[in-house]
Amino acid sequence: MPTAMTQPEPVSYFVAVLWADAEARIDAVARLSERFGVVAFVGGDHAFDRTDYYAAEMGASLWRRLIAFETLRSPQELADAKHACIAIESALAGPMGRRVNLDVGYLDHNKIVLASIKAAGQKIYLGAGIYADLVARYAGGRYQPFEWTFPDFKDGRYDSELGEMRASYLEQMRRRRA
C-alpha cells in the first residue's frame, strides 16, 4: 500500500554566471539576489576556456563564477527558476545577444542538477519547456561528473567551491532537523 506523499527535502540553489562584460555580471547578480534572496556564497572567477560555444554571441574572453543563495528551496521550483534566469538574460541583452548566461541549478548532499531548455537523452522534462539535467553525483569526497557534464564542471575547477556549497547546505539541513 502506498504511503502518504511527502514533500522533497529542500535544496541549495546556485547559478553559474557566465559573462564577458563585468557590468552585465554585476547587474545579473543584483537581479538574481532580488529574485532568489541573499547571496550566501560567491566563488572565484574562472576562465571559460573549454569551449567556444558562446563566443559569437558573448565574445571570446568569457568568465564563469558560481554563486549560491542563503535560502533553501524546493527542487520543484527549478523550472520557474530557469524562466526567471532567462528573463534576466533577456533584460540585460545587447545588440549581439546575451551579455550574460545564467545556468541555474541546485545541489543537495548527493547530486547536482542544472536546468536546461535543451533536450538530451539524460535530461528529464519538467514542463514549461524546461529539463532537469543531472550533471554530478556525490561519491568519494566530491561531486563526480558524468560523460555529458559540461567540460568546465568535469575538469575539477569548481570542486572546492562545490564542496563549500555542499558543506553549507549540510549545516543548514542539520540545523533544520535539530
ABEGO torsion letter per residue (X at the ends): XBBBBBBBBBBBBBBBBBBABAAAAAAAAAAAAAAAEBBABBBBBBBBAABAAAAAAAEABBBBBBBBBABBBBAAAAAAAAAAAAAAAAAABBAAEBABBBBBBBBBAABBBBBBABBBAABBBAEGGBBBBBABBBBGGBBBBBAABBAAAAAGAAAAAAAAAAAAAAAAAAAAAX
